[in-house]
Amino acid sequence: MLQNASQAVGEITQRWRAIDATERRADPFGAMRRAGLFRIGLPGGDASLDSFSAIALAEQAIAAATGELGLATAFAGRQLIARFFIAGFADDAQRSDLLPRIAAGDCWAAVAISEPGAGAHPKHLQTAAERQGDSFVITGRKAWITNGPVADIFLVLAIVAVEDGRKRYGLFAVPRDTPGLTITPMPSLDVLAPASHCELTLERCAVPAAARIGGERDAYPAMPLPFRDIEDTVGTATTAGFLAWLLRAIASQIEPSEDHALRLGRLKGQVALIDTASRAAILSLDDGTPPVPARLIGIRALAAGIVDEVRAHFAVARTDDGVSRALAAYDVLANVAREPRKQRQITLGQSLWSERHE
């Protein structure tokens, strides 16, 4: 499966790279659309592209070719939302409406979960959807919506009931032009362009009951919760691609020497380990095998060590604007969900004491 995906994705990314670089920078998502990148990872077309692995291969290729983490993550976020939320949970009518348009580049879906001052913790979210006849009326605010400024459809998580003090959630497809919906762009980090974020204010936004994604199930444990791990896992492909780009960028600007070659050779070997571990982790998403938490922790730790060493030993990391900008973007992404990742690492360490007593 991976070989077929690699060939199919390679052909599409080659078409994308053949587009003039100036044109790609001026209209990054338009260039992706023309090359066919938005078909990657979605069902209904080429079977070799219908996988998480295909999205990861494309994301890695984008990062490796450009070093632009914002571009790679904006692409991957778009495709993952369509694959996981819509292809995975939408009904036949919703899928047949949305997926072809998303694959063609005519529609962009963004997911709206986090809220101002509350983050994404289900206990603190307040946005609610009230059933009124054949409609739901949604009221609340959302924040940090990745790709929100360019989205056509927002998948809004909202409370639909409270049972014994526990909130139950639904996920609703809310079109951009819904009356009562206000989109407010958030300040964008230049180093992550063209990725962008926005806030939503929903003032009694009415959507038909048919707009609910995933039926009557409690949406939070079924969708947002596992999606975090999927994002983290597929994101390791961006890390692998970015580090490959970084080493090439460093090597192109330093004086060839045996000492430099020795250090770069070791770092390249470590990047190869990250690449191998990343592909194994992403394949587990496609074949349904249990995830290995230690693998993602190891990838992040090894990547951080590589970046630290590059900064410490190669002046170009501090003096070249392109490399410095790319490293700043890496820092931003490395700090996303820092606390939950820290807790997982602590749990992994604590497991050693449990193993000691077995």
FINU-134277 format. One line per 2 residues: number of its first residue (from 0); their letters; for each residue x, y, z of C-alpha. Coordinates in Angstrom, 1 decimal, always signed. Layout:
NUM	A	X/Y/Z  ...
REM end
This chain:
0	ML	+0.0/+0.0/+0.0  +2.7/+2.4/+1.0
2	QN	+4.6/+1.9/-2.3  +1.5/+2.7/-4.4
4	AS	+0.8/+5.7/-2.2  +4.4/+6.9/-2.5
6	QA	+4.3/+6.7/-6.3  +0.9/+8.4/-6.6
8	VG	+1.8/+11.2/-4.2  +5.2/+11.6/-5.8
10	EI	+3.6/+12.3/-9.2  +1.3/+14.9/-7.7
12	TQ	+3.9/+16.7/-5.7  +6.2/+16.7/-8.8
14	RW	+3.5/+18.6/-10.7  +3.2/+21.0/-7.7
16	RA	+7.0/+21.6/-7.7  +6.9/+22.2/-11.5
18	ID	+4.8/+25.3/-10.9  +6.9/+28.4/-10.9
20	AT	+8.1/+29.1/-7.3  +7.0/+32.8/-7.5
22	ER	+3.5/+31.6/-8.5  +3.5/+29.1/-5.6
24	RA	+4.4/+31.8/-3.1  +1.8/+34.3/-4.5
26	DP	-1.0/+31.8/-4.5  +0.1/+28.8/-2.4
28	FG	-3.3/+27.1/-2.1  -4.2/+27.8/-5.7
30	AM	-1.0/+26.0/-6.8  -1.9/+23.0/-4.6
32	RR	-5.3/+23.0/-6.2  -4.0/+23.0/-9.7
34	AG	-1.5/+20.3/-9.0  -4.2/+18.0/-7.5
36	LF	-2.8/+18.0/-3.9  -6.3/+18.4/-2.4
38	RI	-7.3/+14.9/-3.7  -4.7/+13.3/-1.4
40	GL	-6.0/+11.3/+1.5  -9.7/+11.3/+0.5
42	PG	-11.9/+8.5/-0.6  -13.8/+8.5/-3.8
44	GD	-10.9/+8.9/-6.2  -7.6/+7.1/-6.7
46	AS	-7.5/+4.3/-4.1  -3.7/+4.7/-3.7
48	LD	-4.4/+8.2/-2.3  -7.0/+7.0/+0.2
50	SF	-5.0/+6.9/+3.5  -3.4/+8.8/+6.2
52	SA	+0.0/+7.7/+4.8  -0.7/+9.5/+1.6
54	IA	-1.4/+12.8/+3.5  +1.8/+12.3/+5.4
56	LA	+3.9/+11.6/+2.3  +2.6/+14.8/+0.7
58	EQ	+3.1/+16.9/+3.9  +6.6/+15.6/+4.2
60	AI	+7.4/+16.3/+0.6  +6.2/+19.9/+1.0
62	AA	+8.3/+20.5/+4.1  +11.4/+18.8/+2.6
64	AT	+11.1/+20.9/-0.6  +10.5/+24.3/+1.0
66	GE	+11.2/+24.3/+4.7  +7.9/+26.1/+5.1
68	LG	+6.2/+24.5/+8.1  +3.2/+26.7/+7.9
70	LA	+2.5/+25.6/+4.3  +2.9/+21.9/+5.1
72	TA	+0.8/+22.0/+8.3  -2.0/+24.1/+6.6
74	FA	-2.2/+21.5/+3.8  -2.2/+18.5/+6.2
76	GR	-4.7/+20.1/+8.6  -7.1/+20.6/+5.6
78	QL	-6.8/+17.1/+4.4  -7.0/+15.5/+7.8
80	IA	-10.2/+17.3/+8.8  -11.8/+16.1/+5.5
82	RF	-10.6/+12.6/+5.9  -11.2/+12.1/+9.7
84	FI	-14.4/+14.1/+10.4  -16.2/+14.1/+7.1
86	AG	-15.1/+10.8/+5.4  -15.1/+9.1/+8.8
88	FA	-18.3/+10.3/+10.5  -20.6/+12.1/+7.9
90	DD	-23.6/+10.3/+6.5  -23.9/+9.4/+2.8
92	AQ	-25.6/+12.7/+1.8  -23.0/+14.8/+3.6
94	RS	-20.1/+12.9/+2.2  -21.4/+13.0/-1.4
96	DL	-22.0/+16.7/-1.1  -18.7/+17.8/+0.7
98	LP	-15.9/+15.3/-0.3  -16.0/+15.9/-4.1
100	RI	-15.9/+19.7/-3.6  -13.1/+19.4/-1.0
102	AA	-11.0/+17.2/-3.3  -11.5/+19.6/-6.2
104	GD	-10.4/+22.5/-4.1  -13.8/+24.2/-4.3
106	CW	-14.6/+23.9/-0.6  -12.5/+24.1/+2.6
108	AA	-13.6/+22.7/+5.9  -12.1/+23.9/+9.3
110	VA	-12.9/+22.5/+12.7  -13.9/+24.8/+15.5
112	IS	-13.4/+23.3/+19.0  -11.3/+25.6/+21.2
114	EP	-12.9/+28.6/+22.9  -11.5/+31.9/+24.3
116	GA	-10.1/+31.4/+27.8  -11.2/+27.7/+27.8
118	GA	-8.9/+25.9/+25.3  -10.4/+22.6/+24.2
120	HP	-11.1/+21.0/+27.5  -14.7/+19.6/+27.4
122	KH	-15.5/+20.7/+30.9  -14.9/+24.3/+30.1
124	LQ	-16.5/+24.7/+26.7  -19.7/+26.8/+26.6
126	TA	-20.9/+26.9/+22.9  -24.3/+25.2/+22.8
128	AE	-26.7/+23.9/+20.2  -30.4/+24.0/+21.0
130	RQ	-32.8/+21.8/+19.1  -35.8/+23.7/+17.6
132	GD	-38.0/+21.6/+15.4  -35.9/+20.5/+12.3
134	SF	-33.1/+22.8/+13.2  -30.3/+23.4/+15.7
136	VI	-29.7/+27.0/+16.9  -26.0/+27.5/+17.9
138	TG	-24.7/+30.2/+20.2  -21.2/+30.7/+21.5
140	RK	-17.6/+31.6/+20.5  -14.7/+29.7/+19.1
142	AW	-11.0/+30.5/+18.8  -7.8/+29.4/+17.2
144	IT	-9.5/+27.9/+14.2  -6.7/+26.7/+11.9
146	NG	-7.3/+27.7/+8.3  -10.5/+29.5/+9.5
148	PV	-10.0/+32.7/+7.4  -10.1/+30.6/+4.2
150	AD	-12.7/+28.1/+5.2  -16.1/+27.7/+3.6
152	IF	-17.5/+25.3/+6.2  -16.9/+25.2/+9.9
154	LV	-17.3/+22.0/+11.9  -18.5/+23.5/+15.2
156	LA	-18.4/+21.4/+18.4  -21.4/+22.4/+20.6
158	IV	-23.1/+21.2/+23.7  -26.4/+19.4/+22.9
160	AV	-27.3/+18.1/+26.4  -26.2/+17.9/+30.0
162	ED	-26.9/+14.6/+31.6  -26.1/+14.1/+35.4
164	GR	-23.8/+17.1/+35.2  -21.9/+15.7/+32.2
166	KR	-22.0/+17.7/+28.9  -22.8/+15.8/+25.7
168	YG	-21.6/+17.3/+22.4  -22.6/+17.4/+18.7
170	LF	-20.6/+18.4/+15.7  -22.3/+20.7/+13.2
172	AV	-21.4/+21.8/+9.7  -22.0/+25.6/+9.6
174	PR	-21.5/+27.3/+6.3  -19.5/+30.5/+6.2
176	DT	-22.5/+32.6/+5.1  -24.8/+31.4/+7.9
178	PG	-26.7/+34.4/+9.4  -25.4/+35.3/+12.8
180	LT	-21.9/+33.9/+12.1  -19.1/+36.5/+12.5
182	IT	-15.5/+35.6/+11.5  -12.7/+37.6/+13.1
184	PM	-9.2/+36.9/+11.8  -6.6/+36.4/+14.6
186	PS	-3.1/+37.9/+14.5  -1.0/+35.6/+12.3
188	LD	+2.5/+34.5/+13.0  +4.5/+35.5/+10.0
190	VL	+6.8/+32.5/+10.3  +3.8/+30.2/+9.9
192	AP	+2.4/+31.8/+6.8  +0.2/+30.9/+4.9
194	AS	-1.3/+29.0/+7.9  -3.8/+31.3/+9.6
196	HC	-6.4/+31.4/+12.4  -9.6/+33.1/+13.3
198	EL	-12.3/+33.4/+16.0  -16.0/+32.7/+15.4
200	TL	-18.9/+34.4/+17.1  -22.2/+32.4/+16.7
202	ER	-25.3/+34.4/+17.5  -28.3/+32.1/+17.2
204	CA	-26.9/+30.5/+14.1  -29.6/+28.2/+12.7
206	VP	-28.6/+25.1/+10.8  -30.8/+22.1/+9.7
208	AA	-30.7/+19.0/+11.8  -29.1/+17.3/+8.8
210	AR	-26.0/+19.4/+9.4  -25.1/+17.4/+12.4
212	IG	-22.0/+15.2/+11.7  -21.8/+11.8/+13.3
214	GE	-25.5/+11.4/+14.2  -26.6/+11.2/+17.8
216	RD	-23.3/+10.0/+19.3  -21.4/+12.1/+21.9
218	AY	-19.1/+13.9/+19.5  -16.3/+14.9/+21.9
220	PA	-14.9/+11.4/+22.8  -15.7/+10.1/+19.3
222	MP	-14.0/+12.9/+17.3  -12.0/+15.7/+18.8
224	LP	-10.3/+13.5/+21.4  -8.8/+10.9/+19.0
226	FR	-8.1/+13.6/+16.4  -5.4/+15.1/+18.7
228	DI	-3.4/+11.9/+18.4  -3.9/+11.6/+14.7
230	ED	-2.7/+15.2/+14.2  +0.4/+14.5/+16.3
232	TV	+1.2/+11.2/+14.5  +0.8/+12.6/+11.0
234	GT	+2.7/+15.7/+12.0  +5.8/+13.6/+12.6
236	AT	+6.1/+13.5/+8.8  +6.4/+17.3/+8.6
238	TA	+9.2/+17.0/+11.2  +11.1/+14.5/+9.1
240	GF	+10.7/+16.6/+6.0  +11.6/+19.8/+7.7
242	LA	+14.8/+18.3/+9.3  +15.9/+16.9/+5.9
244	WL	+15.5/+20.4/+4.4  +17.3/+22.0/+7.4
246	LR	+20.4/+19.8/+7.0  +20.5/+20.5/+3.2
248	AI	+20.2/+24.3/+3.9  +23.0/+24.2/+6.5
250	AS	+25.3/+22.1/+4.2  +24.8/+24.4/+1.3
252	QI	+26.2/+27.4/+3.2  +29.1/+26.0/+5.3
254	EP	+32.7/+25.2/+4.3  +33.2/+21.5/+3.5
256	SE	+35.4/+19.9/+6.1  +35.8/+16.5/+7.8
258	DH	+34.5/+17.8/+11.1  +31.4/+19.3/+9.5
260	AL	+30.9/+16.1/+7.5  +31.2/+14.0/+10.7
262	RL	+28.6/+16.1/+12.5  +26.2/+16.3/+9.5
264	GR	+26.5/+12.6/+8.8  +25.4/+11.8/+12.4
266	LK	+22.5/+14.2/+12.2  +21.4/+12.8/+8.9
268	GQ	+21.4/+9.4/+10.4  +19.2/+10.6/+13.2
270	VA	+16.8/+12.2/+10.7  +16.6/+8.8/+9.0
272	LI	+15.5/+7.2/+12.3  +12.8/+9.9/+12.7
274	DT	+11.6/+9.2/+9.1  +11.4/+5.4/+9.8
276	AS	+9.6/+5.8/+13.1  +7.2/+8.3/+11.6
278	RA	+6.2/+6.0/+8.8  +5.7/+3.2/+11.2
280	AI	+3.5/+5.3/+13.4  +1.4/+6.6/+10.5
282	LS	+1.0/+3.1/+9.0  -0.5/+2.1/+12.3
284	LD	-3.3/+4.7/+11.7  -4.1/+3.0/+8.4
286	DG	-4.0/-0.6/+9.5  -5.7/-0.1/+12.9
288	TP	-2.8/-1.4/+15.1  -2.5/+0.2/+18.6
290	PV	-0.4/+3.3/+18.7  +3.0/+3.3/+20.5
292	PA	+3.1/+6.5/+22.6  +6.8/+6.1/+23.2
294	RL	+7.5/+6.4/+19.5  +6.0/+9.9/+19.2
296	IG	+7.8/+11.0/+22.4  +11.1/+9.7/+21.0
298	IR	+10.6/+11.5/+17.6  +10.0/+14.8/+19.3
300	AL	+13.0/+14.4/+21.7  +15.3/+13.4/+18.9
302	AA	+14.1/+16.3/+16.7  +14.6/+18.8/+19.5
304	GI	+18.1/+17.5/+20.0  +18.9/+17.9/+16.3
306	VD	+17.6/+21.5/+16.2  +19.5/+22.4/+19.4
308	EV	+22.7/+21.0/+17.9  +22.3/+22.8/+14.6
310	RA	+21.8/+26.1/+16.6  +24.8/+25.5/+18.8
312	HF	+27.3/+24.4/+16.1  +26.4/+26.1/+12.8
314	AV	+26.5/+29.9/+12.6  +24.2/+29.9/+9.6
316	AR	+21.3/+28.9/+11.9  +21.7/+32.4/+13.4
318	TD	+22.8/+34.5/+10.5  +20.7/+33.2/+7.5
320	DG	+17.2/+34.8/+7.4  +15.6/+31.8/+5.7
322	VS	+17.0/+29.3/+8.2  +16.3/+31.5/+11.2
324	RA	+12.7/+31.9/+10.1  +12.2/+28.2/+9.6
326	LA	+13.7/+27.4/+13.0  +11.3/+30.0/+14.6
328	AY	+8.4/+28.2/+13.0  +9.6/+24.9/+14.4
330	DV	+9.7/+26.5/+17.9  +6.1/+27.7/+17.6
332	LA	+4.9/+24.3/+16.5  +7.0/+22.4/+19.1
334	NV	+5.2/+24.4/+21.8  +1.7/+23.5/+20.7
336	AR	+0.0/+21.3/+23.3  +3.2/+21.3/+25.3
338	EP	+1.6/+20.5/+28.7  -0.4/+17.4/+27.5
340	RK	+2.7/+16.2/+25.8  +4.7/+16.7/+29.0
342	QR	+2.1/+14.7/+31.0  +2.3/+11.8/+28.5
344	QI	+6.1/+11.8/+28.8  +5.8/+11.7/+32.6
346	TL	+3.3/+8.8/+32.3  +5.7/+6.9/+30.1
348	GQ	+8.5/+7.4/+32.6  +6.3/+6.3/+35.5
350	SL	+5.6/+3.1/+33.6  +9.1/+2.0/+34.3
352	WS	+8.4/+1.8/+38.0  +5.4/-0.4/+37.2
354	ER	+7.5/-2.6/+35.0  +10.1/-3.0/+37.8
356	HE	+7.5/-4.6/+40.1  +6.1/-7.1/+37.5
REM end
